[in-house]
Amino acid sequence: MKVSFNELQGMARKAFVGIGFEEGDAIDAADMVAWLEVRGLFGMHALKKGLEFLLQENPRALPELIYEDADVSIFDAHGNSILGSASLALELGYARARARGLSVTKIRRCHNRVLVIGYLSRLARRGINVTAFWRNAHEPLIEQWVGFRARDPEPEVCLYSLPDSPEETEPNDGITLVMANHVDLLPGLRSDFSLNNLMRQTDQDLRRQREHALVEGMEVEDDLWRTLKNLADRLLVEATQDSRSGAGAGTTDND
Amino acid sequence: MTTATAESANWMRPADQVMRLPRLGSLHASRLSFSRSLVRQMAREDWVVSTVRFDLDDHGHGTVVYRLETPGSTYHGVVFSQALDPERRSDRVIAEAWDVTFALVEGEVEDTLLAQMAANVPLQEAGRQHPRLLVLSRANKSMRNFSQFVDALGAGQQPDPAWLTAVGYLYRTTAVYGNGKFGIADYARLQRNPDFSRPFSAQMFAVYLLRHFSIEQVNHLAKIQAPHTAVPLAPALQRYMGIGNSTGLGMAPFLINHPQLIQQWVYGRERALAHARLQSATDEGMARMTALLHRARTHFQQTVTEDEEQTARNRETVQSIAVIIDWLDRTSPAPDLWVELQAWAESHCSMEAQELINTLLIELYPELIDPVEDELGCEEILELQPEMKARELLQLIESRFSWALDYDPDDDAHNHWFWYRSAEKEEPRLGVRGQEIGVEKEMPLAIGPRIHEVHWRLKRFLDTAPNGLVVEFLLANPSQKECVRRIQTMGQTSYGEIQANLWHRDMKPMHLLRTKLSFFGASRFDPKSDRWVRVTLFQGAPLFSELFSHHGTDEKRLNQLDDWSFPVEPDQVEL
């Protein structure tokens, strides 16, 4: 079925509250999903992949701050989705960069990392340069870079697989974010490096995708939409005779 | 003459006067209301509406398609009229069928799109709507007016204008959806569209088009009923006919969930008022003000409602207007007369009458005021400032949100109501805390108590971290994130927050409804209980046929067309 941007955002927001997210986190999570989807970056697909885990997690569990100094913050999300209250980890990085010129934020052990892009857009709008980096899997090893220029809500996105996998000792389930006050951090690809399956989207590509989605609507899977609707319905209060009078009007208006 | 300057900003009323709920609940439609703005725009830009399909049967049921051409684009209005079992005729959002359903479409309506719409528009929320629809709506007949009008016109008589004074329409809408609801186009698509970029202008146009349909339909039925004797509805009555709207608590969440938009609307109105107050009153201005007051007095004398409280408010307004006219008669023009009038009214007139004066002051200076109508929209995003010191946030609350600190968590009266959505079509409802089910699912609409909680937690946080940042406060209190970013964002504005505890036993939801309806341009407030109301839109507005430029586009004519506030019953001579 086709849905509008506002409809998707609204349904996702209610579904996240239905799951148990705090109001602010539900708003942010819905914005992150809708932000990606309207730019053709498969936000609903990412949500679908993470939904099963989300339903088993404590939606209000904060990532644990395990190290911080004036420039660097390291969080452990304990395997939870980045959609939860990870936004506050990013906000700490933002505050640090504002004070120190540059900050590095690492969130270990989290999933749904691609969805973080929407929140980074929010930070960039406030005037910070942001780059995020993460690796998706071991075989083939996929790296993703996202870079926002300060004040520009549209990023550049690079996704590619490496021809050879270096020897890994750590699982690739973290995300690293660098924020800078005054310096562009857009991902510039090394011209002499051999990359496979390169996907690169510029800010213009993403703007075009968004315009297209706003005209044509966005296709979402019926099953996923039903699931979100069922979660959203958890917020609704069963109707009773008393509650009907709580809305005021009568039930027939033949005057 | 003063232009929009910083000087006028100094004359703006303080938020703790303007944003109190009883004051907002006393607002009237003004020349900045969305319906007024739309009609001005249609006249100025010479919008042309034509009928491209008129397939109504002898019962007035069928499909009608109108074409709208603006200077840059083409749209279509599609109306589906159907038979409705009286048992199913309900103005509540929980209704499932209506007398007419309609939509405004961007571009052409091809056969395939019309077929898709015919299958879905009549279902409203239960259908899946096409993304080229800008507005989706429905309306029910005023049964009494409808049959009386058809019978009178069929008999060759004009209907009694008093019928329209009692109920100012043939149809009343029960919801007018925009912004992506049920698959229709997102508002983001309209933001760069000069025809409908202003808030709710597409919805207002759809309602205006329904008014045109209602006139054509009633003429059609009278002719079918009595082909040899029927006469068309007289232009004066067509003008006096509006479109009703029946509104319940569904409007309340919008006002709370869009504080930046409310800021734009109220700021625009208050800035316009400040401009107007600064003008030096002249003989001509005083004469115009007196004429407007006379018309408004007749309008309120003629306004009918069964609601005792609103009846008393209307009566007080009428009495106040008489006193104001008398005051103006005894007063000479002076540079600060309008400031004096406003100050005098605050101690001598009812709140509705005070706001009426303000509305009429705005009316006097269109060349200063009208540019404000392009500033009533905004991009909405509540932004966190994580780097702010927590103690600054505390100071911000105490200086800008002191009204919220009046909340007393231990006082039952302060915690009386809760707001929730019913399983019946997600209809917003009010329940009494401790007596009705659903409190664990309440909607977080009461901003005052939430700010109070942030304040309470901040004080405790600062006890242990006096130099802490807001982000550190939030890492310790993550549930407060949404409220904190709202405080930080709205703390930079004057008028976004309605200064009321929406849980309080004495809170009147009707004030919330009237706030929004006044910005739409509604008149004839007719409360049916403490939480739903019927109003009329576009009563007195010029007709499509009067807007077309072959009547001339000089400024004088455009000003005459725009002069339709506080409409009064036409007399027999006009028929």
Interface residues (C-beta under 8 A of the other chain):
Chain A: M1 K2 V3 S4 F5 N6 E7 G10 E22 E23 G24 D25 I27 R60 L62 L65 S85 S87 L88 E91 L92 Y94 A95 R98 A99 R122 R125 R126 L214 V215 E216 G217 D233 R234 L235 L236 V237 E238 A239 T240 D242 S243 R244 G246 A247 G248 A249 G250 T251 T252 D253 N254 D255
Chain B: P86 E87 R89 S90 D91 R92 V93 I94 R128 P131 N140 S142 M143 R144 N179 G180 K181 F182 G183 I184 A185 D186 Y187 A188 R189 S246 G248 L249 I381 E383 L384 P386 E387 Y420 R421 S422 A423 E424 E426 E427 P428 R429 L430 G431 E436 I437 G438 K441 P444 L469 V470 V471 E472 L474 L475 P478 S479 K481 E482 C483 R485 K528 S529 D530 R531 W532
